Amino acid sequence: MKATLFAFCILATAGASAASHRFQVEAELEQTRIYVGGETILRIRLVRAPGVPYGILRPPVLGDAFEVWSLGPARWFQTEREGAPWDAHERTYLLVPRRGGTLTIAGAEVEGPLRRQALPREAPALRGPPLTLDVRPMPPNATEPWLPARQVTLEESWSHDPASLSAGSAVTRTIILRVHGQPAQRLPRVEMAAQSGLRVHHDQPEFATEHRSDGTVGRVIQRIVLVVLDDAEVVVPVFGVPWWDVAADAPRTATLPARTLRLQPTFSPAALPPAPDVSPGFPRAMAVAFALLLAGVLWWRMCDASARDVRNQLREACRTNDARAARDALVKWINANSPAGSFTLVQHIGQDWDASARAQLDALDAALYGGRGWKGREFWRRVRPWLRRAGSRRAATSPLQAPFFRLQAADATAHRAIARQ
């Protein structure tokens, strides 16, 4: 294709070259037949024999028929013409047609000293050849939104394992849509539909467009906060983006597989160590009391270790100014140290804190959902005293107290059993 296009360019400039053996203007399209909304690359080139005055090419005037982007700065290099090295000046543009049909691209014009010093017979060579672009309409079997592209990929990541979530905690799903052949502002929205048993919140998407030498690459990053509500298991369906493969001229769909969000049990009796053997001389009530005591101690140690881990996670998130990780760790910390343990959002935390600490919670919320900056070290300095108080209250009202009450009752039962013997 490129060889044919280049041959076309040489033939188109042959008349001008006959009038000037010192310079010529060339032009080529990477694709001469594209879909509406697609893209093609235009290259215009001025080549000059040694000793010919300096000249540059004026950017093409295309009116409202195209969207135009310059692909990098102009290139200066040497090429061979008529068996001798010539100087070349080349510009590259990305063209996206706004309408279908046959569109004409006017020839580029020379500016600078070369234009002023050109001989009268060289005037025709100061404008390059016009090119024709065939723009096809959207195919009848294409889907909306219309997305012609060379390649489309979907990627995802999760802040936590979706198959092992804590009840009431939030998990963040990050989806990246990358399209070769379209700018970011033309890409479809990346959204998850709400469903029973699942709360869905979409953060503000991040857009980025890169104009490369081979075309445009658009990217959208969408973070979605998910909270599993009452159900222990929620299935997130397959996510897909339909697009049109311009190379194969066929419809395709980029997909992410379905995921299952599962809540892990907060405490499982099966995780307890086996109860000690009860010999005939050892009362059964004492064995039950010992098993309850052992279970209570193990449970308390597990909770204490988990609280330390969450506190370390929160401190590290504050140190690195990671607002999202700080939010997740803060919710875990408060739930671990609260008797109710039902907090899911930052707005519900810190009702008994002072004004400066609550202001830090507002700043964290603004960073999460308002796109503002966040100072993690200041947050940690203001909030840490209140986290310590929450930990102290948990120690003072330890959940071990309830097992100990049961132990006292079991112990009294054991003494009455021994008395009867």
C-alpha positions as CSV (number, residue, x, y, z in Angstrom):
1,M,0.0,0.0,0.0
2,K,2.7,2.5,1.0
3,A,4.7,1.7,-2.2
4,T,1.6,2.4,-4.3
5,L,1.0,5.6,-2.5
6,F,4.6,6.8,-2.8
7,A,4.5,5.9,-6.6
8,F,1.3,8.0,-6.8
9,C,3.1,10.9,-5.1
10,I,6.0,10.7,-7.6
11,L,3.6,10.7,-10.6
12,A,1.6,13.6,-9.1
13,T,4.8,15.7,-8.8
14,A,6.2,14.7,-12.2
15,G,4.8,17.8,-13.9
16,A,6.2,20.1,-11.3
17,S,9.5,18.3,-11.3
18,A,9.8,18.9,-15.1
19,A,9.7,22.6,-14.3
20,S,12.2,22.3,-11.5
21,H,15.1,20.0,-11.1
22,R,16.2,21.7,-7.8
23,F,13.3,20.8,-5.5
24,Q,9.9,19.2,-5.3
25,V,7.0,18.7,-2.8
26,E,5.7,15.2,-2.1
27,A,2.6,14.0,-0.2
28,E,1.3,10.6,0.9
29,L,-1.6,9.1,2.9
30,E,-1.1,6.0,5.0
31,Q,-4.6,4.9,4.2
32,T,-6.6,6.2,1.3
33,R,-9.9,4.5,2.3
34,I,-11.1,4.7,5.9
35,Y,-14.4,4.7,8.0
36,V,-15.9,7.9,9.2
37,G,-14.5,8.6,12.7
38,G,-11.4,6.6,11.8
39,E,-7.9,8.1,11.2
40,T,-5.2,8.2,8.6
41,I,-1.7,9.8,8.6
42,L,-0.7,12.4,6.1
43,R,3.0,13.1,5.4
44,I,4.1,16.1,3.4
45,R,7.7,16.4,2.4
46,L,9.9,19.1,0.7
47,V,13.1,17.8,-0.8
48,R,15.9,20.2,-2.1
49,A,19.0,19.7,-4.1
50,P,22.3,20.8,-2.5
51,G,22.7,24.6,-2.6
52,V,19.0,25.3,-3.0
53,P,17.7,28.0,-0.6
54,Y,16.0,27.0,2.6
55,G,12.3,26.4,2.7
56,I,9.6,24.9,4.8
57,L,6.0,23.6,4.2
58,R,3.0,25.4,5.4
59,P,0.5,23.3,7.4
60,P,-2.4,22.0,5.3
61,V,-5.6,24.0,5.2
62,L,-8.4,21.4,5.5
63,G,-11.4,23.5,6.7
64,D,-14.0,21.8,8.8
65,A,-13.9,18.5,7.0
66,F,-11.2,17.0,9.3
67,E,-9.9,17.1,12.8
68,V,-6.1,17.6,12.5
69,W,-3.2,16.8,15.0
70,S,0.4,17.4,14.3
71,L,2.4,14.2,15.1
72,G,5.6,15.7,16.6
73,P,8.0,18.3,15.3
74,A,9.2,18.6,11.7
75,R,11.9,16.1,10.6
76,W,15.1,17.1,8.8
77,F,17.1,14.4,7.1
78,Q,18.8,13.5,3.8
79,T,17.4,11.4,1.0
80,E,18.5,10.4,-2.4
81,R,17.0,12.0,-5.5
82,E,18.3,11.7,-9.1
83,G,21.3,9.8,-7.8
84,A,22.4,12.6,-5.4
85,P,21.8,13.4,-1.7
86,W,19.0,15.9,-1.2
87,D,17.9,17.7,2.0
88,A,14.4,16.7,3.2
89,H,11.9,18.6,5.4
90,E,8.9,16.4,6.5
91,R,5.8,17.1,8.5
92,T,3.3,14.4,9.7
93,Y,-0.3,14.9,10.6
94,L,-3.1,12.8,11.9
95,L,-6.4,13.3,10.1
96,V,-9.9,12.3,11.3
97,P,-12.7,13.0,8.9
98,R,-15.9,14.5,10.3
99,R,-18.1,13.3,7.4
100,G,-18.3,10.6,4.8
101,G,-17.8,10.7,1.0
102,T,-14.8,11.6,-1.1
103,L,-12.7,14.3,0.5
104,T,-9.9,16.3,-1.2
105,I,-6.7,17.3,0.6
106,A,-5.2,20.3,-1.0
107,G,-1.5,20.3,-1.8
108,A,1.0,21.8,0.7
109,E,2.7,25.1,-0.1
110,V,6.4,26.1,0.3
111,E,7.3,29.1,2.4
112,G,10.6,30.9,3.2
113,P,13.6,32.0,1.1
114,L,13.0,29.2,-1.4
115,R,9.6,30.6,-2.4
116,R,11.0,34.2,-2.7
117,Q,14.0,33.1,-4.8
118,A,12.3,30.5,-7.0
119,L,12.5,31.0,-10.7
120,P,9.2,31.9,-12.6
121,R,9.2,28.5,-14.3
122,E,9.5,26.8,-10.8
123,A,6.3,28.4,-9.5
124,P,4.1,25.3,-10.1
125,A,6.5,23.2,-8.0
126,L,5.9,25.4,-5.0
127,R,2.6,23.6,-4.3
128,G,2.4,19.8,-3.7
129,P,-0.1,17.4,-5.3
130,P,-3.7,17.2,-3.9
131,L,-4.7,13.8,-2.5
132,T,-8.1,12.1,-2.3
133,L,-9.5,10.3,0.7
134,D,-12.5,7.9,0.5
135,V,-14.4,8.0,3.8
136,R,-16.9,5.1,4.2
137,P,-20.0,5.4,6.4
138,M,-20.6,3.3,9.5
139,P,-21.4,-0.4,8.5
140,P,-25.0,-1.4,8.9
141,N,-24.1,-4.3,11.3
142,A,-21.9,-2.1,13.5
143,T,-23.0,-1.3,17.1
144,E,-23.3,1.9,19.1
145,P,-21.3,3.6,20.3
146,W,-19.3,3.5,17.0
147,L,-15.7,2.7,17.8
148,P,-13.4,2.1,14.7
149,A,-9.9,1.2,15.9
150,R,-6.8,-0.9,15.2
151,Q,-6.8,-2.5,18.6
152,V,-8.8,-2.4,21.9
153,T,-7.8,-3.9,25.2
154,L,-9.4,-4.0,28.7
155,E,-7.4,-4.5,31.9
156,E,-8.6,-4.7,35.5
157,S,-7.1,-4.8,39.0
158,W,-8.7,-5.1,42.5
159,S,-7.6,-3.4,45.7
160,H,-8.5,-6.7,47.6
161,D,-9.1,-10.3,46.6
162,P,-12.8,-10.2,45.4
163,A,-13.3,-13.8,46.5
164,S,-12.4,-13.0,50.1
165,L,-14.0,-9.7,51.4
166,S,-14.9,-8.5,54.9
167,A,-18.6,-7.8,55.6
168,G,-19.3,-4.1,55.0
169,S,-15.8,-3.3,53.6
170,A,-15.3,-1.6,50.3
171,V,-13.3,-3.0,47.4
172,T,-12.0,-0.9,44.5
173,R,-12.1,-2.3,40.9
174,T,-9.9,-0.4,38.5
175,I,-10.7,-0.8,34.8
176,I,-8.4,0.5,32.0
177,L,-9.7,0.8,28.5
178,R,-7.0,1.4,25.9
179,V,-7.9,2.0,22.2
180,H,-5.4,2.3,19.3
181,G,-7.0,4.6,16.8
182,Q,-9.2,6.9,18.9
183,P,-8.5,9.8,21.3
184,A,-9.6,9.4,24.9
185,Q,-12.5,11.9,24.6
186,R,-14.2,9.7,22.0
187,L,-14.1,6.5,24.0
188,P,-17.3,5.0,25.5
189,R,-18.0,5.4,29.2
190,V,-16.8,2.6,31.5
191,E,-19.6,1.8,33.9
192,M,-21.0,-1.0,36.0
193,A,-24.7,-1.3,36.4
194,A,-26.2,-1.4,39.9
195,Q,-27.5,-4.7,41.1
196,S,-29.1,-6.3,44.1
197,G,-26.8,-6.8,47.1
198,L,-24.1,-4.5,45.7
199,R,-23.5,-0.8,46.2
200,V,-21.6,0.8,43.2
201,H,-19.9,4.2,43.2
202,H,-17.9,5.5,40.1
203,D,-15.0,7.8,40.7
204,Q,-14.1,10.5,38.2
205,P,-12.5,8.8,35.2
206,E,-9.0,9.7,34.1
207,F,-8.4,10.4,30.4
208,A,-5.1,10.4,28.4
209,T,-4.4,10.7,24.7
210,E,-1.1,9.9,23.1
211,H,-0.4,10.8,19.4
212,R,2.3,8.4,18.2
213,S,4.0,8.1,14.9
214,D,1.7,5.2,14.0
215,G,-1.5,6.9,15.2
216,T,-3.5,7.8,18.3
217,V,-3.8,5.8,21.5
218,G,-6.6,6.8,23.9
219,R,-6.9,5.6,27.5
220,V,-9.6,5.8,30.1
221,I,-8.9,4.7,33.8
222,Q,-12.1,4.1,35.7
223,R,-12.1,3.3,39.5
224,I,-15.3,1.7,40.8
225,V,-15.9,1.3,44.6
226,L,-18.0,-1.8,45.4
227,V,-19.6,-2.6,48.7
228,V,-21.3,-6.0,49.2
229,L,-24.4,-5.5,51.3
230,D,-26.4,-8.4,52.8
231,D,-25.7,-11.2,50.4
232,A,-22.7,-13.4,51.1
233,E,-22.0,-13.8,47.4
234,V,-22.6,-11.4,44.5
235,V,-21.7,-12.2,40.8
236,V,-20.3,-9.3,38.8
237,P,-21.3,-10.0,35.2
238,V,-19.0,-10.0,32.1
239,F,-18.0,-6.5,31.1
240,G,-17.5,-5.8,27.3
241,V,-16.8,-3.0,24.9
242,P,-17.8,-3.6,21.3
243,W,-15.6,-2.1,18.6
244,W,-14.9,-2.3,14.8
245,D,-11.5,-3.8,13.7
246,V,-10.5,-1.5,10.8
247,A,-7.7,-3.9,9.7
248,A,-9.9,-7.0,9.5
249,D,-13.0,-4.9,8.7
250,A,-15.0,-6.9,11.2
251,P,-16.9,-6.3,14.5
252,R,-15.2,-7.4,17.7
253,T,-15.7,-7.1,21.5
254,A,-13.1,-6.7,24.2
255,T,-14.2,-8.3,27.5
256,L,-13.4,-8.8,31.1
257,P,-14.5,-12.1,32.7
258,A,-17.3,-12.3,35.3
259,R,-16.2,-12.1,38.9
260,T,-17.7,-13.4,42.1
261,L,-17.5,-11.3,45.3
262,R,-17.6,-13.4,48.4
263,L,-17.8,-12.4,52.0
264,Q,-15.5,-14.3,54.3
265,P,-16.9,-15.3,57.7
266,T,-15.8,-13.2,60.6
267,F,-15.3,-16.2,62.9
268,S,-15.6,-19.9,62.2
269,P,-16.1,-22.5,65.0
270,A,-14.3,-25.0,62.7
271,A,-11.1,-23.0,63.1
272,L,-11.0,-23.8,66.9
273,P,-8.5,-26.4,68.1
274,P,-10.0,-29.8,69.0
275,A,-11.4,-30.0,72.5
276,P,-9.3,-32.0,75.0
277,D,-10.1,-35.6,75.6
278,V,-12.4,-36.0,78.6
279,S,-11.4,-38.9,80.8
280,P,-13.9,-40.5,83.3
281,G,-12.2,-38.7,86.2
282,F,-12.4,-35.2,84.6
283,P,-15.9,-33.6,84.7
284,R,-17.4,-32.7,81.4
285,A,-18.3,-29.2,82.6
286,M,-14.6,-28.5,83.3
287,A,-13.7,-29.6,79.8
288,V,-16.3,-27.3,78.3
289,A,-15.0,-24.4,80.5
290,F,-11.4,-25.0,79.3
291,A,-12.5,-25.1,75.7
292,L,-14.3,-21.8,76.0
293,L,-11.4,-20.2,77.7
294,L,-9.0,-21.4,75.0
295,A,-11.3,-20.2,72.2
296,G,-11.6,-16.8,73.8
297,V,-7.9,-16.3,74.2
298,L,-7.3,-17.4,70.6
299,W,-10.0,-15.1,69.3
300,W,-8.6,-12.1,71.2
301,R,-5.1,-12.7,69.9
302,M,-6.4,-12.9,66.3
303,C,-8.3,-9.6,66.7
304,D,-5.4,-7.9,68.4
305,A,-3.0,-9.0,65.6
306,S,-5.5,-8.0,62.9
307,A,-5.9,-4.5,64.5
308,R,-2.2,-4.0,64.5
309,D,-2.0,-4.9,60.8
310,V,-4.8,-2.5,59.9
311,R,-3.1,0.3,61.9
312,N,0.2,-0.3,60.1
313,Q,-1.7,-0.3,56.7
314,L,-3.3,3.0,57.6
315,R,0.0,4.6,58.7
316,E,1.7,3.4,55.5
317,A,-1.1,4.8,53.3
318,C,-0.9,8.2,55.1
319,R,2.9,8.2,54.6
320,T,2.5,7.6,50.8
321,N,-0.5,9.9,50.4
322,D,-2.6,7.0,49.2
323,A,-6.2,8.3,50.0
324,R,-7.9,5.2,48.7
325,A,-5.8,2.7,50.7
326,A,-6.2,5.0,53.8
327,R,-10.0,5.0,53.5
328,D,-10.1,1.1,53.3
329,A,-7.7,0.8,56.3
330,L,-9.6,3.4,58.3
331,V,-12.9,1.6,57.8
332,K,-11.3,-1.7,58.8
333,W,-9.8,-0.1,61.9
334,I,-13.0,1.5,63.1
335,N,-15.0,-1.7,62.5
336,A,-12.4,-3.7,64.4
337,N,-12.6,-1.4,67.4
338,S,-16.3,-0.5,67.4
339,P,-18.8,-2.7,69.2
340,A,-21.3,-2.2,66.4
341,G,-18.7,-2.7,63.6
342,S,-21.0,-1.6,60.8
343,F,-19.2,1.4,59.2
344,T,-18.8,1.3,55.4
345,L,-18.1,5.0,54.5
346,V,-15.8,7.7,55.8
347,Q,-18.7,10.1,56.4
348,H,-20.1,7.8,59.2
349,I,-16.8,7.8,61.2
350,G,-15.6,10.2,63.8
351,Q,-18.9,11.4,65.2
352,D,-17.3,11.9,68.7
353,W,-14.0,13.3,67.4
354,D,-13.0,16.9,67.7
355,A,-13.3,19.5,64.9
356,S,-9.8,19.2,63.6
357,A,-10.0,15.4,63.3
358,R,-13.4,15.5,61.6
359,A,-12.0,18.1,59.2
360,Q,-9.3,15.6,58.2
361,L,-12.1,13.1,57.5
362,D,-13.8,15.7,55.2
363,A,-10.5,16.2,53.4
364,L,-10.1,12.5,52.9
365,D,-13.6,12.3,51.5
366,A,-12.9,15.2,49.1
367,A,-9.8,13.5,47.9
368,L,-11.7,10.3,47.2
369,Y,-14.7,11.7,45.4
370,G,-13.8,15.3,44.6
371,G,-10.4,14.7,42.9
372,R,-8.6,17.0,45.4
373,G,-5.1,16.6,46.8
374,W,-4.6,14.9,50.1
375,K,-2.0,15.3,52.9
376,G,-1.6,11.9,54.5
377,R,1.0,12.9,57.2
378,E,-1.3,15.7,58.5
379,F,-4.2,13.3,58.5
380,W,-2.2,10.7,60.6
381,R,-1.1,13.4,63.0
382,R,-4.6,14.6,63.7
383,V,-6.4,11.3,63.7
384,R,-4.0,9.0,65.5
385,P,-5.0,10.2,69.0
386,W,-8.6,9.3,68.3
387,L,-7.6,5.9,66.9
388,R,-5.7,5.2,70.1
389,R,-8.8,6.1,72.2
390,A,-10.8,3.7,70.1
391,G,-8.2,1.0,70.7
392,S,-8.3,1.7,74.5
393,R,-12.1,1.4,74.5
394,R,-11.9,-1.9,72.8
395,A,-9.4,-3.2,75.4
396,A,-11.6,-1.9,78.2
397,T,-14.8,-3.5,76.8
398,S,-13.1,-6.6,75.4
399,P,-15.3,-9.1,73.6
400,L,-13.6,-11.6,75.9
401,Q,-15.8,-10.5,78.7
402,A,-18.8,-12.3,77.3
403,P,-16.9,-15.6,77.0
404,F,-15.6,-15.1,80.6
405,F,-19.1,-14.7,81.9
406,R,-19.9,-18.0,80.3
407,L,-16.7,-19.5,81.8
408,Q,-17.8,-18.4,85.3
409,A,-21.2,-20.1,84.8
410,A,-19.5,-23.2,83.5
411,D,-17.1,-23.2,86.4
412,A,-20.0,-23.0,88.9
413,T,-21.7,-25.9,87.1
414,A,-18.5,-27.9,87.4
415,H,-18.2,-27.2,91.1
416,R,-21.7,-28.3,91.7
417,A,-21.0,-31.5,89.7
418,I,-17.9,-32.2,91.9
419,A,-19.9,-31.6,95.1
420,R,-22.5,-34.2,94.0
421,Q,-19.8,-36.8,93.5
